């Protein structure tokens, strides 16, 4: 159902305290994440080998994960270290997962540990750049992760779902082009000589641009396998080059969508926006985060209700229109990754 040999965002760093583990299901596998004696994140199966209790209900002591049922202490390698008044040498090891804290997120690899390489975790465009600012949040969504990918690769829905913030009729009317670019699905839409919708009017004013001026707007969606979508968005004063306009003539951001499957009908949605204007304005970051959170909450209701419909009518086939091309191509890549993980099958060419 979901590729396992990949890095997924498991948590934000501040979700994992020094003294308490975090329980999270990733790709169908219950995990307990915690910090060891060096403050490094570890990830093991959320299963105590003694009586099967969830280790995430325990606590962290001296860098070891202690089961909250009978005090068994677990190391980051999945082996039992100690247990009060018991010999633990013969205890079976549980699964330990490759994990890395990078670029403002905690990443985990649920598949074959031998294939995990931290250098394959993509470096975000905004990372460690003082002229970029990032703010975001997390939603738990009761829908197949692929429905969320479909949603993000076809922004036509903005006209209807987000009519009071980022939607406008011109989105419907602008042509969409989709292509493959080095293993990434790219869907793009450009709108020229229009007026900005409310969210972008606010951003223009924040960047000292006239919010009533005509603009050129762009949406460039990139599906990065197996499940992430990064969207270049923005508006520029009309006639200054659109996406390529100088910084003082535009507001430019990247919508960040790190999507992690939980089960076949649920996922973790790490959302955010990295902006390339007024990076030192913390109040603006908070304002955008709040506004973006409300926008994505509208998606949440729609997608969860869509998932419920699909479960109720499993025999019905979904239509595929030209606006769906990005999502369809993304699903084909996911299917190829799944096929490559079957025993005896190599990686896709």
Buried (B, 14 or more C-beta within 10 A) or exposed (E): BBBBBBBBBBBBEEEBEEEEBBBBBBBEBBBBBBBBEEEEBBBBBBBBBBEEBBBBBBBBEEBBBBBBBBBBBBBBEBBBBBBEEEEBEEBEBBEBBBBBBBBBBBBBBBBEEEBBEEEEBEEBEBEEEEEBBBBBBBBEBBBBBBBBBBBBBBBBBBBEBBBEBBBBEBBEEBEBEBEEEEEBBBBBBBBBEBBBBBBBBBBBBBBEBEBEEBBBBBBBBBBBBBBBBBBBBBBBBBEBEBBEBEEEBBBBBBBBBBBBBBBEBBBBBBBBBBBBBBBEBEEBBEBBBEBBBEBBEBBBEBBBEBBEEBEEEEEEEEEEEEBBBBBBBBBEBBEBBBEBBEEEEEEEE
